[in-house]
Amino acid sequence: MNHDIRLKRLRFRSWHRGTKEADLMIGGFFDRHGASWSLDQLDWFEALLEEQDVDIMGWAIGSIPCPPRWDGAMMQAMRSLDFVPVSH
């Protein structure tokens, strides 16, 4: 898939999660960092989007333990997001 198309699809999926809170957290994270991610990081994020929003949000805010598969530099970056969304 073309890189630009992939980014557009991921951006759409990031901002259409089902709840405003998840949209802001996941979409805001993507808007801030997605354009600079490597292919491996894009793969990680794309796989993360298959998880339930409540789990992603819980892992990111630390209210539930993060499975080792997701706990790493990318999740740490999501945890440090200040949750002020970039306008889209």
PDB file with one MODEL, atoms N, CA, C and O in Angstrom:
MODEL        1
ATOM      1  N   MET A   1       0.840  -1.178   0.000  1.00  0.00           N
ATOM      2  CA  MET A   1       0.000   0.000   0.000  1.00  0.00           C
ATOM      3  C   MET A   1       0.890   1.247   0.000  1.00  0.00           C
ATOM      4  O   MET A   1       1.926   1.285   0.664  1.00  0.00           O
ATOM      5  N   ASN A   2       0.478   2.234  -0.735  1.00  0.00           N
ATOM      6  CA  ASN A   2       1.176   3.517  -0.785  1.00  0.00           C
ATOM      7  C   ASN A   2       1.267   4.106   0.621  1.00  0.00           C
ATOM      8  O   ASN A   2       0.303   4.052   1.384  1.00  0.00           O
ATOM      9  N   HIS A   3       2.431   4.669   0.962  1.00  0.00           N
ATOM     10  CA  HIS A   3       2.673   5.213   2.304  1.00  0.00           C
ATOM     11  C   HIS A   3       1.668   6.312   2.668  1.00  0.00           C
ATOM     12  O   HIS A   3       1.132   6.321   3.775  1.00  0.00           O
ATOM     13  N   ASP A   4       1.418   7.227   1.746  1.00  0.00           N
ATOM     14  CA  ASP A   4       0.473   8.322   2.033  1.00  0.00           C
ATOM     15  C   ASP A   4      -0.939   7.807   2.267  1.00  0.00           C
ATOM     16  O   ASP A   4      -1.647   8.301   3.145  1.00  0.00           O
ATOM     17  N   ILE A   5      -1.344   6.827   1.491  1.00  0.00           N
ATOM     18  CA  ILE A   5      -2.679   6.238   1.682  1.00  0.00           C
ATOM     19  C   ILE A   5      -2.753   5.535   3.031  1.00  0.00           C
ATOM     20  O   ILE A   5      -3.757   5.633   3.737  1.00  0.00           O
ATOM     21  N   ARG A   6      -1.694   4.832   3.382  1.00  0.00           N
ATOM     22  CA  ARG A   6      -1.665   4.151   4.681  1.00  0.00           C
ATOM     23  C   ARG A   6      -1.800   5.155   5.821  1.00  0.00           C
ATOM     24  O   ARG A   6      -2.561   4.929   6.762  1.00  0.00           O
ATOM     25  N   LEU A   7      -1.063   6.262   5.741  1.00  0.00           N
ATOM     26  CA  LEU A   7      -1.165   7.288   6.780  1.00  0.00           C
ATOM     27  C   LEU A   7      -2.585   7.858   6.868  1.00  0.00           C
ATOM     28  O   LEU A   7      -3.099   8.072   7.966  1.00  0.00           O
ATOM     29  N   LYS A   8      -3.210   8.099   5.734  1.00  0.00           N
ATOM     30  CA  LYS A   8      -4.582   8.616   5.730  1.00  0.00           C
ATOM     31  C   LYS A   8      -5.547   7.626   6.364  1.00  0.00           C
ATOM     32  O   LYS A   8      -6.426   8.015   7.133  1.00  0.00           O
ATOM     33  N   ARG A   9      -5.384   6.354   6.044  1.00  0.00           N
ATOM     34  CA  ARG A   9      -6.254   5.326   6.636  1.00  0.00           C
ATOM     35  C   ARG A   9      -6.055   5.236   8.145  1.00  0.00           C
ATOM     36  O   ARG A   9      -7.020   5.152   8.906  1.00  0.00           O
ATOM     37  N   LEU A  10      -4.792   5.255   8.568  1.00  0.00           N
ATOM     38  CA  LEU A  10      -4.514   5.187  10.005  1.00  0.00           C
ATOM     39  C   LEU A  10      -5.043   6.424  10.721  1.00  0.00           C
ATOM     40  O   LEU A  10      -5.574   6.324  11.827  1.00  0.00           O
ATOM     41  N   ARG A  11      -4.901   7.578  10.100  1.00  0.00           N
ATOM     42  CA  ARG A  11      -5.429   8.805  10.711  1.00  0.00           C
ATOM     43  C   ARG A  11      -6.942   8.706  10.862  1.00  0.00           C
ATOM     44  O   ARG A  11      -7.480   9.055  11.912  1.00  0.00           O
ATOM     45  N   PHE A  12      -7.626   8.241   9.842  1.00  0.00           N
ATOM     46  CA  PHE A  12      -9.080   8.085   9.923  1.00  0.00           C
ATOM     47  C   PHE A  12      -9.451   7.118  11.046  1.00  0.00           C
ATOM     48  O   PHE A  12     -10.312   7.417  11.873  1.00  0.00           O
ATOM     49  N   ARG A  13      -8.797   5.963  11.068  1.00  0.00           N
ATOM     50  CA  ARG A  13      -9.093   4.970  12.109  1.00  0.00           C
ATOM     51  C   ARG A  13      -8.773   5.495  13.501  1.00  0.00           C
ATOM     52  O   ARG A  13      -9.442   5.130  14.468  1.00  0.00           O
ATOM     53  N   SER A  14      -7.762   6.346  13.613  1.00  0.00           N
ATOM     54  CA  SER A  14      -7.374   6.918  14.903  1.00  0.00           C
ATOM     55  C   SER A  14      -8.422   7.880  15.436  1.00  0.00           C
ATOM     56  O   SER A  14      -8.642   7.961  16.644  1.00  0.00           O
ATOM     57  N   TRP A  15      -9.065   8.604  14.541  1.00  0.00           N
ATOM     58  CA  TRP A  15     -10.033   9.631  14.931  1.00  0.00           C
ATOM     59  C   TRP A  15     -11.476   9.143  14.904  1.00  0.00           C
ATOM     60  O   TRP A  15     -12.386   9.928  15.169  1.00  0.00           O
ATOM     61  N   HIS A  16     -11.709   7.883  14.597  1.00  0.00           N
ATOM     62  CA  HIS A  16     -13.069   7.338  14.552  1.00  0.00           C
ATOM     63  C   HIS A  16     -13.123   6.061  15.371  1.00  0.00           C
ATOM     64  O   HIS A  16     -13.368   4.973  14.849  1.00  0.00           O
ATOM     65  N   ARG A  17     -12.888   6.219  16.666  1.00  0.00           N
ATOM     66  CA  ARG A  17     -12.784   5.073  17.553  1.00  0.00           C
ATOM     67  C   ARG A  17     -14.114   4.697  18.189  1.00  0.00           C
ATOM     68  O   ARG A  17     -14.312   3.536  18.546  1.00  0.00           O
ATOM     69  N   GLY A  18     -15.013   5.630  18.338  1.00  0.00           N
ATOM     70  CA  GLY A  18     -16.295   5.307  18.950  1.00  0.00           C
ATOM     71  C   GLY A  18     -16.626   6.172  20.140  1.00  0.00           C
ATOM     72  O   GLY A  18     -17.798   6.370  20.460  1.00  0.00           O
ATOM     73  N   THR A  19     -15.604   6.692  20.804  1.00  0.00           N
ATOM     74  CA  THR A  19     -15.847   7.635  21.900  1.00  0.00           C
ATOM     75  C   THR A  19     -14.948   8.849  21.692  1.00  0.00           C
ATOM     76  O   THR A  19     -13.850   8.739  21.147  1.00  0.00           O
ATOM     77  N   LYS A  20     -15.421   9.983  22.124  1.00  0.00           N
ATOM     78  CA  LYS A  20     -14.648  11.217  21.958  1.00  0.00           C
ATOM     79  C   LYS A  20     -13.310  11.124  22.693  1.00  0.00           C
ATOM     80  O   LYS A  20     -12.286  11.590  22.193  1.00  0.00           O
ATOM     81  N   GLU A  21     -13.327  10.516  23.888  1.00  0.00           N
ATOM     82  CA  GLU A  21     -12.102  10.390  24.668  1.00  0.00           C
ATOM     83  C   GLU A  21     -11.050   9.575  23.920  1.00  0.00           C
ATOM     84  O   GLU A  21      -9.881   9.956  23.863  1.00  0.00           O
ATOM     85  N   ALA A  22     -11.479   8.447  23.344  1.00  0.00           N
ATOM     86  CA  ALA A  22     -10.548   7.611  22.584  1.00  0.00           C
ATOM     87  C   ALA A  22     -10.081   8.334  21.330  1.00  0.00           C
ATOM     88  O   ALA A  22      -8.910   8.253  20.959  1.00  0.00           O
ATOM     89  N   ASP A  23     -11.000   9.043  20.676  1.00  0.00           N
ATOM     90  CA  ASP A  23     -10.604   9.815  19.491  1.00  0.00           C
ATOM     91  C   ASP A  23      -9.503  10.810  19.841  1.00  0.00           C
ATOM     92  O   ASP A  23      -8.506  10.920  19.128  1.00  0.00           O
ATOM     93  N   LEU A  24      -9.689  11.528  20.935  1.00  0.00           N
ATOM     94  CA  LEU A  24      -8.714  12.542  21.326  1.00  0.00           C
ATOM     95  C   LEU A  24      -7.376  11.932  21.691  1.00  0.00           C
ATOM     96  O   LEU A  24      -6.330  12.447  21.296  1.00  0.00           O
ATOM     97  N   MET A  25      -7.395  10.833  22.445  1.00  0.00           N
ATOM     98  CA  MET A  25      -6.152  10.217  22.871  1.00  0.00           C
ATOM     99  C   MET A  25      -5.432   9.559  21.695  1.00  0.00           C
ATOM    100  O   MET A  25      -4.264   9.850  21.438  1.00  0.00           O
ATOM    101  N   ILE A  26      -6.113   8.695  20.999  1.00  0.00           N
ATOM    102  CA  ILE A  26      -5.476   7.906  19.945  1.00  0.00           C
ATOM    103  C   ILE A  26      -5.242   8.765  18.695  1.00  0.00           C
ATOM    104  O   ILE A  26      -4.174   8.707  18.085  1.00  0.00           O
ATOM    105  N   GLY A  27      -6.241   9.552  18.327  1.00  0.00           N
ATOM    106  CA  GLY A  27      -6.095  10.440  17.179  1.00  0.00           C
ATOM    107  C   GLY A  27      -5.053  11.518  17.424  1.00  0.00           C
ATOM    108  O   GLY A  27      -4.254  11.832  16.542  1.00  0.00           O
ATOM    109  N   GLY A  28      -5.063  12.085  18.629  1.00  0.00           N
ATOM    110  CA  GLY A  28      -4.072  13.095  18.973  1.00  0.00           C
ATOM    111  C   GLY A  28      -2.666  12.537  18.948  1.00  0.00           C
ATOM    112  O   GLY A  28      -1.737  13.200  18.489  1.00  0.00           O
ATOM    113  N   PHE A  29      -2.508  11.321  19.439  1.00  0.00           N
ATOM    114  CA  PHE A  29      -1.205  10.654  19.416  1.00  0.00           C
ATOM    115  C   PHE A  29      -0.741  10.465  17.973  1.00  0.00           C
ATOM    116  O   PHE A  29       0.407  10.756  17.637  1.00  0.00           O
ATOM    117  N   PHE A  30      -1.635   9.979  17.135  1.00  0.00           N
ATOM    118  CA  PHE A  30      -1.273   9.785  15.736  1.00  0.00           C
ATOM    119  C   PHE A  30      -0.914  11.108  15.061  1.00  0.00           C
ATOM    120  O   PHE A  30       0.089  11.195  14.352  1.00  0.00           O
ATOM    121  N   ASP A  31      -1.726  12.127  15.279  1.00  0.00           N
ATOM    122  CA  ASP A  31      -1.457  13.424  14.639  1.00  0.00           C
ATOM    123  C   ASP A  31      -0.108  13.994  15.047  1.00  0.00           C
ATOM    124  O   ASP A  31       0.580  14.611  14.233  1.00  0.00           O
ATOM    125  N   ARG A  32       0.271  13.793  16.292  1.00  0.00           N
ATOM    126  CA  ARG A  32       1.538  14.334  16.770  1.00  0.00           C
ATOM    127  C   ARG A  32       2.747  13.574  16.248  1.00  0.00           C
ATOM    128  O   ARG A  32       3.794  14.170  15.999  1.00  0.00           O
ATOM    129  N   HIS A  33       2.610  12.258  16.081  1.00  0.00           N
ATOM    130  CA  HIS A  33       3.797  11.442  15.816  1.00  0.00           C
ATOM    131  C   HIS A  33       3.767  10.623  14.539  1.00  0.00           C
ATOM    132  O   HIS A  33       4.825  10.251  14.032  1.00  0.00           O
ATOM    133  N   GLY A  34       2.611  10.335  14.010  1.00  0.00           N
ATOM    134  CA  GLY A  34       2.469   9.376  12.915  1.00  0.00           C
ATOM    135  C   GLY A  34       3.304   9.657  11.685  1.00  0.00           C
ATOM    136  O   GLY A  34       3.840   8.729  11.079  1.00  0.00           O
ATOM    137  N   ALA A  35       3.424  10.902  11.308  1.00  0.00           N
ATOM    138  CA  ALA A  35       4.166  11.235  10.085  1.00  0.00           C
ATOM    139  C   ALA A  35       5.652  10.899  10.189  1.00  0.00           C
ATOM    140  O   ALA A  35       6.319  10.735   9.167  1.00  0.00           O
ATOM    141  N   SER A  36       6.173  10.795  11.396  1.00  0.00           N
ATOM    142  CA  SER A  36       7.602  10.525  11.563  1.00  0.00           C
ATOM    143  C   SER A  36       7.907   9.058  11.891  1.00  0.00           C
ATOM    144  O   SER A  36       9.072   8.700  12.065  1.00  0.00           O
ATOM    145  N   TRP A  37       6.893   8.216  11.976  1.00  0.00           N
ATOM    146  CA  TRP A  37       7.112   6.825  12.363  1.00  0.00           C
ATOM    147  C   TRP A  37       7.749   6.008  11.251  1.00  0.00           C
ATOM    148  O   TRP A  37       7.517   6.237  10.064  1.00  0.00           O
ATOM    149  N   SER A  38       8.555   5.052  11.675  1.00  0.00           N
ATOM    150  CA  SER A  38       9.140   4.070  10.759  1.00  0.00           C
ATOM    151  C   SER A  38       8.058   3.065  10.358  1.00  0.00           C
ATOM    152  O   SER A  38       6.955   3.080  10.905  1.00  0.00           O
ATOM    153  N   LEU A  39       8.379   2.202   9.412  1.00  0.00           N
ATOM    154  CA  LEU A  39       7.422   1.168   9.012  1.00  0.00           C
ATOM    155  C   LEU A  39       7.086   0.245  10.180  1.00  0.00           C
ATOM    156  O   LEU A  39       5.934  -0.159  10.338  1.00  0.00           O
ATOM    157  N   ASP A  40       8.084  -0.092  10.998  1.00  0.00           N
ATOM    158  CA  ASP A  40       7.826  -0.943  12.163  1.00  0.00           C
ATOM    159  C   ASP A  40       6.893  -0.251  13.153  1.00  0.00           C
ATOM    160  O   ASP A  40       6.008  -0.888  13.723  1.00  0.00           O
ATOM    161  N   GLN A  41       7.087   1.028  13.355  1.00  0.00           N
ATOM    162  CA  GLN A  41       6.213   1.776  14.263  1.00  0.00           C
ATOM    163  C   GLN A  41       4.795   1.880  13.696  1.00  0.00           C
ATOM    164  O   GLN A  41       3.820   1.784  14.440  1.00  0.00           O
ATOM    165  N   LEU A  42       4.683   2.075  12.397  1.00  0.00           N
ATOM    166  CA  LEU A  42       3.353   2.090  11.778  1.00  0.00           C
ATOM    167  C   LEU A  42       2.682   0.728  11.925  1.00  0.00           C
ATOM    168  O   LEU A  42       1.482   0.650  12.188  1.00  0.00           O
ATOM    169  N   ASP A  43       3.453  -0.344  11.755  1.00  0.00           N
ATOM    170  CA  ASP A  43       2.907  -1.692  11.942  1.00  0.00           C
ATOM    171  C   ASP A  43       2.401  -1.872  13.377  1.00  0.00           C
ATOM    172  O   ASP A  43       1.318  -2.415  13.597  1.00  0.00           O
ATOM    173  N   TRP A  44       3.192  -1.412  14.344  1.00  0.00           N
ATOM    174  CA  TRP A  44       2.807  -1.510  15.755  1.00  0.00           C
ATOM    175  C   TRP A  44       1.490  -0.772  15.989  1.00  0.00           C
ATOM    176  O   TRP A  44       0.565  -1.312  16.594  1.00  0.00           O
ATOM    177  N   PHE A  45       1.417   0.451  15.510  1.00  0.00           N
ATOM    178  CA  PHE A  45       0.226   1.265  15.727  1.00  0.00           C
ATOM    179  C   PHE A  45      -0.989   0.663  15.037  1.00  0.00           C
ATOM    180  O   PHE A  45      -2.080   0.640  15.606  1.00  0.00           O
ATOM    181  N   GLU A  46      -0.806   0.181  13.824  1.00  0.00           N
ATOM    182  CA  GLU A  46      -1.908  -0.436  13.085  1.00  0.00           C
ATOM    183  C   GLU A  46      -2.442  -1.654  13.833  1.00  0.00           C
ATOM    184  O   GLU A  46      -3.653  -1.864  13.900  1.00  0.00           O
ATOM    185  N   ALA A  47      -1.546  -2.449  14.390  1.00  0.00           N
ATOM    186  CA  ALA A  47      -1.969  -3.605  15.184  1.00  0.00           C
ATOM    187  C   ALA A  47      -2.652  -3.158  16.476  1.00  0.00           C
ATOM    188  O   ALA A  47      -3.635  -3.765  16.902  1.00  0.00           O
ATOM    189  N   LEU A  48      -2.140  -2.107  17.095  1.00  0.00           N
ATOM    190  CA  LEU A  48      -2.749  -1.589  18.323  1.00  0.00           C
ATOM    191  C   LEU A  48      -4.196  -1.171  18.078  1.00  0.00           C
ATOM    192  O   LEU A  48      -5.049  -1.355  18.946  1.00  0.00           O
ATOM    193  N   LEU A  49      -4.473  -0.616  16.918  1.00  0.00           N
ATOM    194  CA  LEU A  49      -5.831  -0.159  16.617  1.00  0.00           C
ATOM    195  C   LEU A  49      -6.843  -1.299  16.571  1.00  0.00           C
ATOM    196  O   LEU A  49      -8.050  -1.054  16.592  1.00  0.00           O
ATOM    197  N   GLU A  50      -6.371  -2.530  16.508  1.00  0.00           N
ATOM    198  CA  GLU A  50      -7.267  -3.687  16.553  1.00  0.00           C
ATOM    199  C   GLU A  50      -7.736  -3.990  17.977  1.00  0.00           C
ATOM    200  O   GLU A  50      -8.700  -4.731  18.171  1.00  0.00           O
ATOM    201  N   GLU A  51      -7.062  -3.423  18.959  1.00  0.00           N
ATOM    202  CA  GLU A  51      -7.426  -3.636  20.357  1.00  0.00           C
ATOM    203  C   GLU A  51      -8.635  -2.766  20.730  1.00  0.00           C
ATOM    204  O   GLU A  51      -8.981  -1.818  20.026  1.00  0.00           O
ATOM    205  N   GLN A  52      -9.250  -3.108  21.831  1.00  0.00           N
ATOM    206  CA  GLN A  52     -10.401  -2.357  22.329  1.00  0.00           C
ATOM    207  C   GLN A  52      -9.952  -1.002  22.874  1.00  0.00           C
ATOM    208  O   GLN A  52      -8.910  -0.893  23.521  1.00  0.00           O
ATOM    209  N   ASP A  53     -10.744   0.015  22.606  1.00  0.00           N
ATOM    210  CA  ASP A  53     -10.416   1.368  23.071  1.00  0.00           C
ATOM    211  C   ASP A  53     -10.208   1.426  24.574  1.00  0.00           C
ATOM    212  O   ASP A  53      -9.279   2.078  25.051  1.00  0.00           O
ATOM    213  N   VAL A  54     -11.063   0.751  25.317  1.00  0.00           N
ATOM    214  CA  VAL A  54     -10.956   0.792  26.780  1.00  0.00           C
ATOM    215  C   VAL A  54      -9.617   0.226  27.230  1.00  0.00           C
ATOM    216  O   VAL A  54      -9.041   0.704  28.208  1.00  0.00           O
ATOM    217  N   ASP A  55      -9.118  -0.782  26.532  1.00  0.00           N
ATOM    218  CA  ASP A  55      -7.812  -1.347  26.871  1.00  0.00           C
ATOM    219  C   ASP A  55      -6.690  -0.375  26.511  1.00  0.00           C
ATOM    220  O   ASP A  55      -5.805  -0.114  27.326  1.00  0.00           O
ATOM    221  N   ILE A  56      -6.728   0.157  25.294  1.00  0.00           N
ATOM    222  CA  ILE A  56      -5.681   1.096  24.868  1.00  0.00           C
ATOM    223  C   ILE A  56      -5.614   2.274  25.832  1.00  0.00           C
ATOM    224  O   ILE A  56      -4.534   2.675  26.264  1.00  0.00           O
ATOM    225  N   MET A  57      -6.766   2.817  26.159  1.00  0.00           N
ATOM    226  CA  MET A  57      -6.792   3.970  27.056  1.00  0.00           C
ATOM    227  C   MET A  57      -6.300   3.591  28.448  1.00  0.00           C
ATOM    228  O   MET A  57      -5.553   4.349  29.068  1.00  0.00           O
ATOM    229  N   GLY A  58      -6.706   2.436  28.940  1.00  0.00           N
ATOM    230  CA  GLY A  58      -6.251   1.975  30.249  1.00  0.00           C
ATOM    231  C   GLY A  58      -4.752   1.778  30.295  1.00  0.00           C
ATOM    232  O   GLY A  58      -4.103   2.149  31.274  1.00  0.00           O
ATOM    233  N   TRP A  59      -4.196   1.196  29.244  1.00  0.00           N
ATOM    234  CA  TRP A  59      -2.743   1.000  29.181  1.00  0.00           C
ATOM    235  C   TRP A  59      -2.025   2.347  29.141  1.00  0.00           C
ATOM    236  O   TRP A  59      -0.998   2.542  29.792  1.00  0.00           O
ATOM    237  N   ALA A  60      -2.591   3.274  28.361  1.00  0.00           N
ATOM    238  CA  ALA A  60      -1.937   4.574  28.188  1.00  0.00           C
ATOM    239  C   ALA A  60      -1.989   5.429  29.451  1.00  0.00           C
ATOM    240  O   ALA A  60      -1.041   6.159  29.739  1.00  0.00           O
ATOM    241  N   ILE A  61      -3.075   5.348  30.201  1.00  0.00           N
ATOM    242  CA  ILE A  61      -3.167   6.175  31.414  1.00  0.00           C
ATOM    243  C   ILE A  61      -2.715   5.421  32.657  1.00  0.00           C
ATOM    244  O   ILE A  61      -2.621   5.998  33.740  1.00  0.00           O
ATOM    245  N   GLY A  62      -2.433   4.125  32.499  1.00  0.00           N
ATOM    246  CA  GLY A  62      -1.903   3.340  33.609  1.00  0.00           C
ATOM    247  C   GLY A  62      -2.940   2.789  34.570  1.00  0.00           C
ATOM    248  O   GLY A  62      -2.596   2.351  35.668  1.00  0.00           O
ATOM    249  N   SER A  63      -4.202   2.804  34.172  1.00  0.00           N
ATOM    250  CA  SER A  63      -5.236   2.278  35.069  1.00  0.00           C
ATOM    251  C   SER A  63      -5.333   0.759  35.023  1.00  0.00           C
ATOM    252  O   SER A  63      -5.902   0.145  35.925  1.00  0.00           O
ATOM    253  N   ILE A  64      -4.782   0.151  33.977  1.00  0.00           N
ATOM    254  CA  ILE A  64      -4.691  -1.307  33.895  1.00  0.00           C
ATOM    255  C   ILE A  64      -3.294  -1.658  33.393  1.00  0.00           C
ATOM    256  O   ILE A  64      -2.691  -0.885  32.648  1.00  0.00           O
ATOM    257  N   PRO A  65      -2.775  -2.820  33.798  1.00  0.00           N
ATOM    258  CA  PRO A  65      -1.436  -3.213  33.357  1.00  0.00           C
ATOM    259  C   PRO A  65      -1.373  -3.375  31.843  1.00  0.00           C
ATOM    260  O   PRO A  65      -2.295  -3.906  31.222  1.00  0.00           O
ATOM    261  N   CYS A  66      -0.305  -2.924  31.279  1.00  0.00           N
ATOM    262  CA  CYS A  66      -0.099  -3.013  29.837  1.00  0.00           C
ATOM    263  C   CYS A  66       0.591  -4.335  29.513  1.00  0.00           C
ATOM    264  O   CYS A  66       1.634  -4.640  30.091  1.00  0.00           O
ATOM    265  N   PRO A  67       0.027  -5.124  28.601  1.00  0.00           N
ATOM    266  CA  PRO A  67       0.693  -6.372  28.206  1.00  0.00           C
ATOM    267  C   PRO A  67       2.068  -6.089  27.599  1.00  0.00           C
ATOM    268  O   PRO A  67       2.266  -5.054  26.963  1.00  0.00           O
ATOM    269  N   PRO A  68       3.006  -6.996  27.794  1.00  0.00           N
ATOM    270  CA  PRO A  68       4.360  -6.795  27.269  1.00  0.00           C
ATOM    271  C   PRO A  68       4.400  -6.500  25.767  1.00  0.00           C
ATOM    272  O   PRO A  68       5.261  -5.753  25.301  1.00  0.00           O
ATOM    273  N   ARG A  69       3.475  -7.080  25.019  1.00  0.00           N
ATOM    274  CA  ARG A  69       3.447  -6.853  23.570  1.00  0.00           C
ATOM    275  C   ARG A  69       3.344  -5.366  23.233  1.00  0.00           C
ATOM    276  O   ARG A  69       3.916  -4.910  22.243  1.00  0.00           O
ATOM    277  N   TRP A  70       2.626  -4.624  24.044  1.00  0.00           N
ATOM    278  CA  TRP A  70       2.372  -3.216  23.755  1.00  0.00           C
ATOM    279  C   TRP A  70       3.234  -2.270  24.576  1.00  0.00           C
ATOM    280  O   TRP A  70       3.331  -1.085  24.255  1.00  0.00           O
ATOM    281  N   ASP A  71       3.852  -2.774  25.619  1.00  0.00           N
ATOM    282  CA  ASP A  71       4.593  -1.914  26.536  1.00  0.00           C
ATOM    283  C   ASP A  71       6.006  -1.688  26.016  1.00  0.00           C
ATOM    284  O   ASP A  71       6.844  -2.589  26.051  1.00  0.00           O
ATOM    285  N   GLY A  72       6.255  -0.498  25.543  1.00  0.00           N
ATOM    286  CA  GLY A  72       7.564  -0.153  24.999  1.00  0.00           C
ATOM    287  C   GLY A  72       7.612   1.329  24.696  1.00  0.00           C
ATOM    288  O   GLY A  72       6.846   2.117  25.251  1.00  0.00           O
ATOM    289  N   ALA A  73       8.506   1.693  23.825  1.00  0.00           N
ATOM    290  CA  ALA A  73       8.721   3.109  23.518  1.00  0.00           C
ATOM    291  C   ALA A  73       7.475   3.791  22.957  1.00  0.00           C
ATOM    292  O   ALA A  73       7.198   4.943  23.290  1.00  0.00           O
ATOM    293  N   MET A  74       6.735   3.100  22.119  1.00  0.00           N
ATOM    294  CA  MET A  74       5.536   3.709  21.527  1.00  0.00           C
ATOM    295  C   MET A  74       4.473   3.960  22.597  1.00  0.00           C
ATOM    296  O   MET A  74       3.865   5.030  22.624  1.00  0.00           O
ATOM    297  N   MET A  75       4.246   2.992  23.469  1.00  0.00           N
ATOM    298  CA  MET A  75       3.254   3.193  24.531  1.00  0.00           C
ATOM    299  C   MET A  75       3.733   4.272  25.486  1.00  0.00           C
ATOM    300  O   MET A  75       2.934   5.067  25.980  1.00  0.00           O
ATOM    301  N   GLN A  76       5.035   4.303  25.748  1.00  0.00           N
ATOM    302  CA  GLN A  76       5.567   5.359  26.608  1.00  0.00           C
ATOM    303  C   GLN A  76       5.311   6.731  25.994  1.00  0.00           C
ATOM    304  O   GLN A  76       4.979   7.677  26.708  1.00  0.00           O
ATOM    305  N   ALA A  77       5.461   6.846  24.689  1.00  0.00           N
ATOM    306  CA  ALA A  77       5.175   8.113  24.007  1.00  0.00           C
ATOM    307  C   ALA A  77       3.692   8.458  24.138  1.00  0.00           C
ATOM    308  O   ALA A  77       3.338   9.624  24.320  1.00  0.00           O
ATOM    309  N   MET A  78       2.832   7.458  24.045  1.00  0.00           N
ATOM    310  CA  MET A  78       1.396   7.708  24.205  1.00  0.00           C
ATOM    311  C   MET A  78       1.103   8.146  25.639  1.00  0.00           C
ATOM    312  O   MET A  78       0.266   9.018  25.869  1.00  0.00           O
ATOM    313  N   ARG A  79       1.786   7.546  26.583  1.00  0.00           N
ATOM    314  CA  ARG A  79       1.581   7.921  27.990  1.00  0.00           C
ATOM    315  C   ARG A  79       2.011   9.350  28.272  1.00  0.00           C
ATOM    316  O   ARG A  79       1.449  10.006  29.149  1.00  0.00           O
ATOM    317  N   SER A  80       2.994   9.834  27.541  1.00  0.00           N
ATOM    318  CA  SER A  80       3.499  11.181  27.808  1.00  0.00           C
ATOM    319  C   SER A  80       2.755  12.259  27.024  1.00  0.00           C
ATOM    320  O   SER A  80       3.046  13.444  27.184  1.00  0.00           O
ATOM    321  N   LEU A  81       1.813  11.872  26.189  1.00  0.00           N
ATOM    322  CA  LEU A  81       1.030  12.841  25.419  1.00  0.00           C
ATOM    323  C   LEU A  81       0.243  13.730  26.367  1.00  0.00           C
ATOM    324  O   LEU A  81      -0.340  13.256  27.342  1.00  0.00           O
ATOM    325  N   ASP A  82       0.232  15.003  26.074  1.00  0.00           N
ATOM    326  CA  ASP A  82      -0.463  15.931  26.960  1.00  0.00           C
ATOM    327  C   ASP A  82      -1.953  16.057  26.643  1.00  0.00           C
ATOM    328  O   ASP A  82      -2.652  16.846  27.279  1.00  0.00           O
ATOM    329  N   PHE A  83      -2.441  15.301  25.680  1.00  0.00           N
ATOM    330  CA  PHE A  83      -3.861  15.196  25.344  1.00  0.00           C
ATOM    331  C   PHE A  83      -4.479  16.492  24.848  1.00  0.00           C
ATOM    332  O   PHE A  83      -5.693  16.674  24.947  1.00  0.00           O
ATOM    333  N   VAL A  84      -3.685  17.372  24.330  1.00  0.00           N
ATOM    334  CA  VAL A  84      -4.228  18.529  23.636  1.00  0.00           C
ATOM    335  C   VAL A  84      -4.182  18.180  22.167  1.00  0.00           C
ATOM    336  O   VAL A  84      -3.105  18.158  21.573  1.00  0.00           O
ATOM    337  N   PRO A  85      -5.337  17.905  21.563  1.00  0.00           N
ATOM    338  CA  PRO A  85      -5.336  17.410  20.185  1.00  0.00           C
ATOM    339  C   PRO A  85      -4.888  18.467  19.177  1.00  0.00           C
ATOM    340  O   PRO A  85      -5.112  19.665  19.344  1.00  0.00           O
ATOM    341  N   VAL A  86      -4.260  17.976  18.148  1.00  0.00           N
ATOM    342  CA  VAL A  86      -3.943  18.803  17.001  1.00  0.00           C
ATOM    343  C   VAL A  86      -5.230  18.885  16.183  1.00  0.00           C
ATOM    344  O   VAL A  86      -5.862  17.858  15.936  1.00  0.00           O
ATOM    345  N   SER A  87      -5.623  20.054  15.768  1.00  0.00           N
ATOM    346  CA  SER A  87      -6.879  20.181  15.033  1.00  0.00           C
ATOM    347  C   SER A  87      -6.791  19.393  13.733  1.00  0.00           C
ATOM    348  O   SER A  87      -5.745  19.332  13.085  1.00  0.00           O
ATOM    349  N   HIS A  88      -7.919  18.792  13.373  1.00  0.00           N
ATOM    350  CA  HIS A  88      -7.950  17.987  12.146  1.00  0.00           C
ATOM    351  C   HIS A  88      -9.140  18.329  11.308  1.00  0.00           C
ATOM    352  O   HIS A  88      -9.329  17.751  10.238  1.00  0.00           O
TER     353      HIS A  88
ENDMDL
END
